[in-house]
């Protein structure tokens, strides 16, 4: 998926879109730009569009993928924010990121696409693979000695996983123990504005 200049996108959508923007230097730069331009009134449509783009890029989704998740959540008859969040976090790449096996979501997506993970013992090469409660995601045996994962071993000891992830360092695997809990993690975008965009 072609994204474009990341720093420019971060200045428009916020630093949480890309990990490379989450530095003190970028924050200072963004603040200087904000001080020069001042606050500008923006329309509801612009606000909704920016929140939609922010959430879509955080999870590295195409417009088609993301909109299908949104409409599925709206048609679920349940809390759409909870359903959308659970859908996004149940993806294999998101789960790998939450376990700490990958430093960033994009790294997790690449690792999944290259077949470094198994789900219930079966190699999976689809980052969007939807996990179910009880599924076990593990680093493929042939990849465990790779520097990609060896370099994360010590960091994993300090990594804090959400309630729906149980990591086992002995087997280099993690179990999807419960549906992702909406509100447990810091909100990365205004989900309400996203739904407003698609139902306007």
Buried (B, 14 or more C-beta within 10 A) or exposed (E): EEEEEBBEBBBEBBBBBBBEBBEEEBEEBBEEEEEEEEEEEEEEEEBBBBBBBBBBBBBBBEEEBBBEBBBEBBEBEEEBBBBBBBBBBBBBBBBBBBBBBBBBBBBBBBBBBEBBBBBEEEEBEEBBBEBEEEBBBBBBEEBBEEEBBEEBEEEBEEBEBBEBBBBEEEEBBBBBBBBBBBEEEEEBBBBEBBBBBBEE
